[in-house]
């Protein structure tokens, strides 16, 4: 039996490649004769550049630049170039992981560094600039990004800018950048209300029509900032799936296995789980999801075509502390006993 293991990153502890390795290790314990094909994926958020760097292979060049982090400190970020396209990752410049939990404050965090990173991508001479958007500490609507480009707009002239977003959320509203995502960045209800007011004022000042576009709320509104620059928005998962050959890989397998730390309503909004499931459906293959926690029911699973979802929280691990990789491996071994034949 051939198994395609195509996970997203697994929380902050495991990059997508590490999650794939953990699943493969556990699967081999229960089904050592199965052939396992590893395909780490990304939705445009943290890990976007890592996944593409591994997938694109020869002809890829990587440069490192220093940009302004979410709270102003200098941070390194990469520019990946391949075949006339430059790829950058917003989370490398202003990612939530760059700020200690006690210091997280989206009222202060800026997307300025993403603008600097975009200019570094343009400096490579690439005609197409792709920005992976997601997993940021910011909720400034891309105001900082736009400010970084003041006086430098001509450097983007004649280039195609693409926003590869991890979500299709609009800039404002219940599922927007403030009320939908800022709580996870350290914003309480009062702060979220203030952020919503600031985003609304920013949209009114610039182009409110773009604020309702899918993906405008991605990355705390970095999607909106890129749309203001004339960017085309694409689904990050779909972009990565195309570049990594997901459709072909799943057709060659008997079962698709994907993994995400929290399998909830947000994971059903164009994220990696949905991308893998759709590819598997088109190929007539079943899909199972491994997660630390599953917060969706059978109806939601059925609506996207997931055949089964398994939670590490349901596994009796005992009292010994285990890493996220260990827990994922144990879960994969249990699932393999059910699905391998």
N, C-alpha and C positions, 0 to 999 in steps of 0.2 A: 504494500500500500504506500502511496506517495502523499505526503502531507506538506502543504504550503503553510509555513509559519510567517505571518505578515502582521506584526504588531506595531502599534504606536509606542511612543515613550511610555514608561510605566511610572507615572508620578515623577518626582524629582530625583529618585534614587537610581532609576534604570533608564538609560538611553534606549532608543528603539533596538539597536543592535544587541545591547545587553539583554533586553527583554527576550529577543529572539533566541539568543543563546540559552537563556534560562528555560524557556519552553522546550527547546530541543533536548536539553539535558534531561529534563523530567520525562519527556516523551520516550526517550531511549531506554529509560529504566523499565518501563512497562511494555514497550513495543520495540525491542532492539533491531528487528528486521525491517521496520518501516524505513522508507527513504524520506528524509526531511530536507525541504528546500527553504532556506532562510531568506526573507525579503523584508528588512526593516522599512517602515514607512513613516511619513510625516504629513500633517495637515497644514503645514506652513508655520507652525509654532516652533518652540524650542526643539532643536534637532534637525531642522529643515536642511541646513547646509551640510551637516554630517551625513545625512541620508543621501543627498544628491552627490556629494563627493565620492561616496562609495559606489553609487550606482552608475555615474557617468564615466568613471574610469579614465582611460587614456585620453590625452588631449586636454585634461583638466588642469588648471593652474589656480593656486590659492595665494592671495595676498592678505596681509594683516595690517589694519590701520587702527589708530587710536581715536576714539570718539568720546563724546560726553555721555556719561551714564545717566540713569534716571534721576539721580539727585545731584548731578554735576561732576561727579568724580570721573577721571579718565578710565576708560575700559578698552580692552582690545576687541576687535570684531573682524571677521573675515569677509573677503570678497572672492567668490568662486567664479571663475570664468570658463566657459566651454562653448565652442562653436559660435562665437559672436554674441553670446548671452552672458550677462553677469548676474549672479545670484547672491543675495544678501538676506540676512535674517534679523528682523527687528529685535527679537529677544536677545540677540548677542549684544546689542547696544543698550537696550532699556528693559531687559527681562526682569520679571519679578524675582527670579533667583539671585539677582545681583544686589538685592536689598534685604538686610536682616529683618526678620518678622517684626521686631520691635520698632523698626525705623520706617515701616511701610506707610506711606501717606500719598494717595493719588492726587490730593489737592496740591501737592508740591512737586510731584514727579513730572518730568518733561520728556517729550519725544524728540528733542533737539538732536540727539545723537543719531537718530534714524535718518534725518536730513543729511547729516555729515556722511553717513555711510552710503547714502544714495549718490552723493557727489563723488565719493571714492569709486563707486561702481562706474559712474559715467567717465571718470578719469582713465579707466582701462581702455576706452575706445569702443567698448561693446555697443552695438546698436539696439540691444534689448536689455532692459534692466528689470529684474524680477525681485520683488521684495516679499519674503515670507512674513506674514503678519499674524501674531498671536503670542500669548504668554507674556505680556508686558506688565510693567509696574505702573504704567501711565493711564490717565483718563483725561487727557487734555484735548481730545478731538483732533490730534495732529497739528495743533497750533505751533508747538515747538519745531516740528519737522518743517513746516512752512517757513517759520522764522529763520531756520538754518539756511534756507535757500534764497533769502532776500539778497538781491544783487548777484545771484548765481543762476537764475532761471535759464539764461542762455546756454548754460552747460548741459542742459537736458534737451535742448532744441534738436529736433530730428531723430530723437530716440524714442522707442516704445517703452513706456513704463507699465509694469504689470504688478498689481497687488494680489498676491496669492493668499487669500484669507482663510483662517481656520474656522470662521463662522460667517453666516449670512446675516447677522444681526444689523439692524439700522443703527444710526447714531444715537437716537433718543428713544424714550419710551420704556415700557416695562421690561423688554428684552434687549434694551440698548446698552451702550457702553457704561453708563453709570449704574442704573438699577439692575441690569442683568449681570454685570461682571465686577463692579468695583468693590463689592463686599469682600471678595476673595483677595483683594489687594490692600485691605486694611481700612476700608471706608465704612463707618457706621451709617445709620439711616440719615442723620443730619448731613453728613458729608456727601452722601449720595444725592440728596436733594440739592445741595449747593453745586455739585458737579453737573447735575442735569440742567440747572439754570445757566451755568457757564457754557455748556455745550449748545444750549438753545441760542444763547447770545452770539456765540461763534458762528453757528449756522446762519443766523440772520444777517450777520456782518459779511458773510462770504457768499454761500450759495445753498440756501435751504433745500432746494430741490434735490441736491446730491445726498442730503442727510437721510433720506428714506431709501436710498439705494441699498440692495443687499451687500453686506460686508462693510458698510460705512462705519459701523460700530466696532469692527474688529480691532484688536490691539489697543483698546481704550480710545478708539476713534482715529487711529493711524490710517485705517482704511479710508476715512473721510478726507484726511489730509492728502493722501495719494490721489483720490478722486479729484480733489481741487487742482492737482497738478496735471490732470488729464489722463490719469492712469486707467487702464482697463482692469476690471476686477475679474478674477477667476477663482474657482474653488481650489484651495490648496491641496486637498487630498486628490482631486482629479488630476491636477498638474503633476504631482509626484507619481501617481499611478501610471500616467502616460510615459513619463521619463524612465520609470523603473521596469516597465513591461509587465505590469500586474496582470492584465488580461491574459497574456500568453502563459504566464507562470501558473495562474490558477487553472487554466484549461489543461495543463499538463499534470495536475494533481487530482487526487481522489477526494480530498477534504481540505478546506481552508480553515486555519486556526488564527484568530487575531486576539490581541490583548490590549487592554487599557486599564489604568488604575481604577477609575470610577466609571462604571457603566450606568450613566444616568440620561436624563432628557437631553442634555447638551451633547452627549456622545452620538445622539441620533440626528444631529443637525449638520449633516455633510462632513462628519469627521471620518477618521480612518475606518472605524467599524462599519460604517455605511458603505464606504468605498469598496472594502473587501467583500462585503455581503453582496453588493450589486454585481461585482465582477463574477462572483461565484454563482449567482443566480443565472446570469447570462450563459455561463458555462455548464449549468446544470449540476453544480456541485454544492454540497451542504457547507454551512459555516457554523462554527462554534466560537464563542467569545469567552476568554478567561479574564477575570477582573479581581481586584482586591475586594470590591464591593459591587453588587448588582442592585440598582435602584429602579429598574424598569420591570414591568410585569409581562406576562405571556402575550397579552394583546399587543403591547408595543414591540415585542420581539417579532411577532408574526407580521406586524405592519411593515417592517423593514426586511423581512426574510431571514432573520437569524434563526437557526434551527435549535440552538440551546445556548444558555449562558451559565457559567459556573463561577462561584464566588469563593475566594480564599477564606473569607470570613466564616464559611460553613465547614471548614476543614478543622478537625481537632489536632492542633499542632503540639499540644502539650505545653509545659512550662518553660521550655528552653527558648530563649530569644532567637528569632530567625531574621535574616535580611529579607528585603523584598524579593531578591532573586531566589532565595531559598524557598520562600513561600510560593512563588510562581512555579518553580520547578516541581514542588510537591503537588500542587494543583494540576499541573500538566500531566504528571504521572497518573493521577487518579482518573483524569478525563480520557487518557489514552486507553485505559482498561475498558472503557465504554465504547469508544469510537474506532479503535483499531480492529482490523479483522485479518 
